[in-house]
Amino acid sequence: MVIGDSVLTPAISAAIVGSQAVITASFSIFKQCHALGCFPRVKVAHTSKHIHGQIYILEINWILIILTLAITIGFRDITMIGNAYGKS
């Protein structure tokens, strides 16, 4: 079964938007935890002098990649991932 471009393009766009939302949320949660003293001290690199809140934290990136790999390996099949999203 071949997926047409009319379905693939919105799916890729949705995946990009979804991944950016996860990244933004994880850094936002970290920032709040750091402000409350609930997270160990880590090095925070501010990547932009002009845009407030543009930060890079190596440990958060590693946590995200490990969780992504664990979820991908845990499902083992694209059909199971699709079912988890409610799509069959």
C-alpha positions in Angstrom: 0.0 0.0 0.0 1.5 3.3 -1.1 0.7 6.4 0.9 0.0 9.4 -1.3 1.6 12.8 -1.0 -1.7 14.3 0.1 -1.5 12.2 3.3 2.2 12.2 3.8 2.8 16.0 3.8 0.3 16.8 6.6 1.6 13.8 8.6 5.2 15.0 8.4 4.1 18.6 9.3 2.2 17.2 12.3 5.2 15.2 13.4 7.5 18.3 13.2 5.0 20.4 15.2 4.5 17.7 17.7 8.3 17.2 18.2 8.8 20.9 18.7 6.0 21.0 21.2 7.6 18.1 23.2 11.0 19.8 23.2 9.6 23.2 24.2 7.5 21.7 27.0 10.5 19.7 28.4 12.7 22.8 28.5 9.8 24.8 30.0 9.2 22.2 32.7 13.0 22.1 33.4 13.1 25.9 33.8 10.3 25.8 36.3 11.9 22.9 38.3 15.2 24.7 38.3 13.5 27.9 39.6 11.9 25.9 42.4 15.1 24.0 43.2 13.6 20.6 42.3 16.3 19.7 39.7 20.0 19.2 40.2 22.3 22.0 39.1 23.2 21.7 35.4 25.0 24.0 33.0 22.5 26.1 31.0 23.8 27.7 27.8 21.9 30.7 26.5 22.1 30.4 22.8 20.8 33.8 21.8 21.5 37.3 23.2 18.3 38.7 21.6 15.7 36.0 22.2 14.8 35.5 25.9 14.5 31.8 26.9 16.5 30.4 24.1 18.6 27.8 26.1 20.5 24.6 25.5 20.9 22.0 28.2 22.9 18.9 27.3 21.4 16.7 30.0 17.8 17.4 28.8 18.8 16.5 25.3 20.2 13.2 26.5 17.0 12.5 28.5 14.9 13.2 25.4 17.0 10.9 23.2 17.0 8.0 25.7 13.2 8.3 26.2 12.7 8.4 22.4 14.8 5.4 21.8 13.1 3.5 24.7 9.7 4.2 23.3 10.7 3.3 19.7 12.4 0.0 20.8 9.5 -0.8 23.2 6.9 -0.6 20.5 9.0 -2.6 17.9 6.4 -2.1 15.2 5.0 0.9 13.4 1.5 -0.5 13.6 1.7 -0.6 17.4 2.9 3.0 17.4 0.0 4.0 15.1 -2.4 2.2 17.4 -1.0 4.1 20.4 -1.8 7.3 18.7 -5.4 6.0 18.1 -4.8 5.4 14.4 -5.3 2.0 12.8 
